Amino acid sequence: MLRLTDLKECFINPAGAFPTPTAAIELAERREVEKLNERIQRLLNKGKIIIAEMHHDITSGSWFNPEKLLGPCSLTLEIGKMKIPENPSTRSEICVDFSQPKSLKEKFEISSEEKIFLHPSPRTFLRIETKQLLGIPTDLIAQVTIKKEFARYGLEIIGGTIFLKPGFIGRVALNVKNSGNRPIALSPGLPIFQARFELLSSPVDIAL
């Protein structure tokens, strides 16, 4: 969030040339992004933001480097487990009845396939769990979305953007569908998700 003091700083120019209001706002926004990027980097270095892979390949001699996933105010998250929804076995299970908690529990099978083709259909989706475990401090929130280079082909999260509360820790599970016009091949390790961070004015108290 831009503050009035940030805009004032952008209008101060020792050379005597004053930028246009639009240029000042753009400059202030760039400075805000730079500040947040620096903060995210510091929090990663201090272990305040946790990004980890539990099953990296030790035998290859390559260790997990979280900085490879770092982007502007964001972290890239990759596909981990892919789960396929089971077909309902009885007529009563087809209906979602909010007054009956048992009907709200979806059943999934973990796919053993290396690649799954997600076909365009409003009734077809996958439950995808991120490969990375993510933990965020109490003064940040995160929004998990599909990265633009994948969303442009119709890949989307059912329900839209997923918000992670301050203090969240765990893998992110999302229901993903294909609203495009061609099947999309998905496989573990594909970097389709992006967690974008926003800084809060103060830490949030979390009840244990």
N, C-alpha and C positions, 0 to 999 in steps of 0.2 A: 504494500500500500504506500503510495507516494504521500509525503508530508510537505507542508508549505515551505519548511526550511530547505528541503531538497530542491524545490523549484527556485527559491531565492539564490541558492548557491550556484545554480546553472545560469542565472542571469548576471552574476558577477564576473566580469571579464576585465583583467588588468589592462588589456590593450585598448579598452574603450569601446569595442564593438559589441553590440548587444544582439543576441540571437532572437529569432522570431519565437512567439509563444509555443508553436508546434515543435520547433527544434529544441527548445528548453525542456519540454515535456519528454521528448524522445531521449535526450541526454540524461535526464533524471531517471527514466526507466532503465536505461542501460546501466547506470550506476547502481540502481537497486538490484538488477540481475547480477552484476559483478559482486556486490556485497553478499548476496545470498549464495552465490557459487563459492566464494571464499569461506563462508560459514559452513556450508555443507562439507567442503574439503577438510576444515578443521575438525568438525564433528566425526567425520570418518577416521581421521588420524587418531583422535582421542577415544574412539570406540563408542561414541555416543549414538551415532547411526550405525546399526549393525547390518551388514550385508554379507551373507555367508552361503557357501555351498557345502552340504554335508557329504556329498559323494564325488569329490573331485578325484581325478586319476593320479594317485601317488606314484604308480609304477612308471609313468611317463616322465617324471621329474619336473612337471609343470605344476606350480602351485596357483591357487586361485588368487587373482589380483582384482580387487573390487574397483580399482580406478579405471579398468577397461570398460566398466558399465556406466561411468560417470559422464553426464551430459549437462547442458545448460539448465541449472536449477532442477535437475532430475537424475534418476537412475534407470537404466534399462533392466528389465526383468525378462528372463527366458522361460520357455515352456519346460515344465518338469513332467509330472504325471498327467496323462490324458485319460479321462474316464468317460465311458459311454453309458447313457441312461438305459436302464433295463426296461423292457416293454411290460406294461401292467399285465398281471396274470388274471385279474378278475375285473368285472365291470365296476365294482365299487372303488377300485384303485384308480380308475381312469379319472374320476371326478376329484377336483380339489375342493375340499369342504373346510373352510376356515374355522368352523365350530368343532371339527374333529381333528385334533393335532396329529393323529396317526396318518391321516391322508396327506399331510404336508411334507412327510419324510420321503424324499426321492431316493431311489436305489440306483447305484452306479456300479459298473464293472470296469476295473482297471484294464486298459488296453495293453496288450503285449506287442502290438504292431509298432514297427519303427516309423511308419508313416501312415497317417489317416487322411482320407480325402473327405473334407467337410463340404457337403453338397448344398446348393442354394435351396432352402426350404424353411418356412416359418416354424415347422415342427421338429426340425433337426438341430441339435446343438451338442456341444461337448462341454464337460466340466474339466477345466484345465487348472492345475495347481502349479504355481511358479517354482522353478528350479531353485531359486534363491530364497533364503529365509531373510526377512526384512524386519528390522527393529528401528523405531524412530523415537526421539526424545519427546518430552512433554511440552516443548515450545514449538513444535512443528506439526503440520498436518500434511498428508499426502493424498494425491488424486491419481488413481491408476486408470490409464486409458490404453487403447490400441494405438500403436505408433502410426503416424500418417502414411508411411509407405506401405502399410498393410491395410489400413482402414480404407484407402482409396479403391481397393478391390472388393469391398463389401464386408470385410471382417469387422464384427462389432461385438461389444459386451452387452448381454441382455440386461436391461435395466439402466444402461448408460454408465457413466463414470462411477467408479468405486472409491469411496472416501475412507481413508484409514485415520482413525482417531489418534490424538497424541498419546504416546506410550505404547502404541501397537507393536507387537512382536509375533512373528510367525510367517508361514507361507500364505500367499494370497490365492484364494480359490475363486474362479470366475466361470460363469456360463457364457460360452462364445458361440455365435451363430454366423452364417454366411448369408448376407442379404444382397450379394452380387448376382451375376448371371453365369458364373463358371465355378466348378469345384475348386477348392483351395486345399493344397497339400500342407499338412501340419506335421511337425516332428519335434521330438524333444531337443532342446537347445536353441530353437528358433527364437530370436529376440523380438517378440511381437508386442510386448508390453512396455509401458513407460510410467514410472512413478514420479510425478511432479510435486515439488515441495513448496509450501507457503509458510512463512515465518509468522508466528503469533506474537502479539505485543508482550505477553508474559506467559510463563509456564502454567499448565493446567494441573490442578490437584487431582490425582487419581486415587480413588478409594481402593484399597487392597481387599 
